Amino acid sequence: MSSSSAARTNLTSNCVRIHRDEIMGEGTFRTAYAGTYIGGNRNNQEAICKCFKGQYRGLESDFFQSDFNVADRAIQYAEDWNDICASDETILITRGDVHTIGRTKYLVEPLIRNFTKFTSNNGWISDEEGWRGEAMEAFTHYTYHRSGGNLIVCDLQGRYKYNRFNKSKSRFELTDIAVCSRRCTYGPTDLGEKGIDSFF
C-alpha cells in the first residue's frame, strides 16, 4: 500500500538522524522526536520519529501494526476519492516505516509543519477551516458510504499544501488519522459504533 499514489511515504530514504534533544510531542505512551533524512529522495528533509517510552516498549508490535492497518485502509479510500474529487482536493495519507536504531524502534514519517486538526474521532469538526474543513467532512462521509456504512475514516489532521504556481497540484496531507468501525478492529483510536454515530 505504501506505493499508492495516495500514500505520503519515506520514499527511498531508509536512514534518518534522530534529534533526541528536540521533542516534537509527547503522549502517554510515545514520544515524538525531530529527525532528518539521510540519503534517498527525502535527503535532508525533516522527519518525525515516534518511539514508545521504556515501560511501554512491549506494546510496539501491536501499536505499529495498528498504525499501518489504519493508514492502509485510509489510503484505499483516498485513492478512490482522488479519482472523483476536484484536483485541488486530492488527499495524501502519511504512511511511515519502522526503523530500529540501537535497541529502539521508531515509526519514521515525513514531518508536517503548520499542522491543522480538521476533525476528531468523537464527532468534533472544526468550524474555522472554511471549505477545507468541509472537504475533510465530505471525505469522512464518503468513506462511510463507500464502506457500506461499516466504518469512517476520521480524526483528520495535517495541512493543506497550496501550490500557487499550479493550483491543480494543491493537496491535503494527513497524518495520525483514525478509523472507527462497526467491529472496532482498528486499534485504540477506533471508537466503534459510538465513533461513527458521533460523527453524524
matplotlib code that plots the C-alpha trace (Angstrom):
import matplotlib.pyplot as plt

x = [0.0, 3.0, 3.4, 0.0, -0.5, -2.5, 0.3, 2.8, 5.8, 9.6, 10.1, 13.6, 15.0, 15.7, 18.1, 17.3, 19.2, 17.2, 17.5, 16.8, 17.2, 14.2, 10.9, 8.1, 5.3, 4.7, 1.7, 1.0, 2.8, 5.0, 7.5, 8.0, 11.4, 12.6, 14.7, 16.4, 16.5, 20.0, 20.1, 17.3, 14.6, 14.0, 17.6, 17.9, 14.1, 12.5, 11.2, 9.2, 10.3, 7.9, 9.0, 7.4, 8.5, 10.5, 7.7, 5.5, 8.0, 6.0, 3.2, 5.4, 4.5, 0.7, 0.6, 2.8, 0.8, -2.4, -0.9, -0.2, -3.7, -5.4, -3.1, -3.6, -7.4, -7.4, -5.1, -7.5, -10.4, -8.2, -7.3, -10.9, -11.7, -8.8, -10.4, -13.6, -12.7, -11.7, -8.0, -7.2, -8.9, -6.6, -5.7, -2.4, -2.2, 1.1, 2.4, 5.7, 8.1, 9.7, 13.4, 15.4, 18.2, 20.2, 17.5, 14.8, 12.1, 10.9, 8.0, 9.5, 7.4, 7.8, 7.1, 4.1, 4.6, 1.8, -0.4, -4.2, -6.8, -9.9, -11.9, -11.7, -12.7, -15.5, -17.6, -15.8, -15.5, -13.5, -15.7, -12.6, -11.3, -14.0, -14.1, -11.1, -12.9, -16.0, -13.8, -12.5, -16.0, -17.1, -14.2, -15.4, -19.0, -17.5, -15.7, -18.9, -20.9, -18.0, -17.7, -21.4, -21.8, -19.3, -16.7, -15.5, -12.0, -11.8, -9.5, -8.3, -5.3, -2.4, -2.2, -3.5, -0.5, -1.3, 0.6, 0.5, 2.1, -0.3, -3.5, -4.3, -1.3, -2.6, -3.5, -4.3, -1.5, -2.8, -1.3, -2.3, -5.8, -8.2, -10.8, -14.0, -15.6, -18.6, -16.4, -13.9, -10.9, -8.6, -6.8, -7.1, -8.5, -11.3, -14.3, -16.6, -20.2, -20.1, -17.4, -19.5, -22.7, -21.0, -19.8, -23.4]
y = [0.0, 2.3, 2.6, 4.0, 7.4, 8.4, 7.5, 10.0, 7.9, 8.0, 7.2, 5.8, 7.3, 4.5, 6.2, 9.0, 11.1, 11.5, 14.7, 13.4, 16.9, 18.1, 16.7, 17.4, 16.0, 13.6, 11.4, 8.8, 6.0, 7.6, 10.5, 12.1, 13.4, 15.6, 13.9, 14.5, 12.0, 10.9, 9.9, 8.9, 11.1, 12.9, 13.6, 16.5, 16.8, 16.9, 13.7, 12.9, 9.8, 8.3, 5.7, 4.1, 5.1, 2.5, 1.0, 0.6, -1.0, -4.2, -2.5, -1.7, -4.5, -4.3, -0.5, -0.1, -2.7, -0.9, 2.3, 0.6, -1.0, 2.4, 4.1, 1.4, 1.4, 5.2, 5.2, 2.8, 5.3, 8.3, 6.6, 6.3, 9.8, 11.3, 9.7, 11.7, 14.9, 18.3, 18.3, 20.7, 18.4, 15.4, 13.6, 12.0, 9.8, 9.6, 6.0, 5.6, 2.8, 1.3, 2.0, 0.2, 2.3, 0.7, -1.2, 1.3, 1.1, 4.4, 5.0, 7.4, 9.6, 12.8, 15.8, 18.0, 21.7, 24.2, 21.4, 21.7, 19.5, 19.3, 16.6, 14.2, 10.6, 11.6, 13.8, 17.2, 19.1, 22.4, 25.4, 27.5, 26.0, 27.0, 24.9, 22.9, 21.7, 21.0, 18.9, 16.8, 16.3, 15.2, 12.7, 11.1, 10.9, 9.4, 6.6, 5.8, 5.3, 3.7, 1.1, 0.4, 2.1, -0.2, 2.5, 6.1, 7.5, 10.3, 12.3, 14.1, 16.3, 17.6, 20.5, 21.8, 22.3, 25.1, 25.3, 28.9, 28.0, 25.2, 25.1, 21.6, 20.3, 21.6, 18.8, 17.7, 15.9, 14.0, 12.0, 10.2, 9.6, 7.1, 4.6, 3.9, 0.7, -1.4, -4.2, -2.0, -3.6, -0.6, -0.2, 2.0, 5.1, 3.0, 4.1, 1.7, 2.4, 5.2, 7.0, 6.5, 7.8, 10.8, 12.0, 12.1]
z = [0.0, 0.6, -3.2, -3.7, -5.3, -2.2, 0.2, 1.6, 2.5, 3.2, -0.5, -1.0, 2.2, 4.6, 7.0, 9.5, 12.0, 15.2, 17.2, 20.7, 22.1, 20.1, 21.3, 18.8, 21.0, 23.9, 24.8, 27.5, 25.6, 23.0, 22.5, 19.0, 18.1, 15.3, 12.6, 9.4, 6.5, 5.3, 1.6, -0.8, -2.2, 1.1, 1.8, 4.3, 4.7, 8.1, 9.6, 12.8, 14.7, 17.2, 19.8, 22.9, 26.3, 28.1, 30.2, 27.2, 24.7, 24.9, 23.0, 20.0, 17.6, 18.1, 18.0, 15.0, 13.1, 14.1, 12.7, 9.4, 9.2, 9.8, 7.2, 4.6, 4.9, 4.7, 1.7, -0.1, 0.3, -0.5, -3.8, -4.7, -3.5, -5.6, -8.7, -8.3, -6.3, -7.7, -8.5, -5.6, -3.1, -3.5, -0.3, 0.7, 3.8, 5.6, 5.9, 7.7, 8.3, 11.4, 11.8, 14.5, 15.9, 18.7, 20.6, 20.0, 17.3, 15.8, 13.5, 11.0, 8.8, 6.8, 9.1, 8.5, 9.6, 10.0, 11.4, 11.5, 13.1, 10.8, 12.7, 15.6, 16.2, 18.6, 16.4, 16.7, 13.4, 13.1, 12.1, 11.4, 8.2, 5.7, 2.6, 3.7, 6.7, 4.6, 2.2, 5.1, 6.5, 3.0, 2.8, 6.0, 4.7, 1.5, 3.5, 5.3, 2.1, 0.3, 3.1, 3.1, 6.5, 8.2, 9.0, 8.8, 8.3, 10.8, 13.1, 10.0, 10.7, 8.8, 6.4, 3.1, 0.8, -1.6, -4.9, -6.0, -9.4, -10.2, -8.2, -9.5, -7.6, -4.3, -1.8, 1.7, 3.5, 6.5, 9.3, 12.6, 11.3, 12.8, 11.6, 13.6, 12.5, 13.5, 14.6, 16.4, 14.7, 14.1, 17.3, 20.4, 18.5, 17.0, 19.0, 17.2, 16.5, 19.1, 17.0, 13.8, 15.4, 17.0, 13.5, 12.3]

ax = plt.figure().add_subplot(projection="3d")
ax.plot(x, y, z, "-o")
ax.set_aspect("equal")
plt.show()
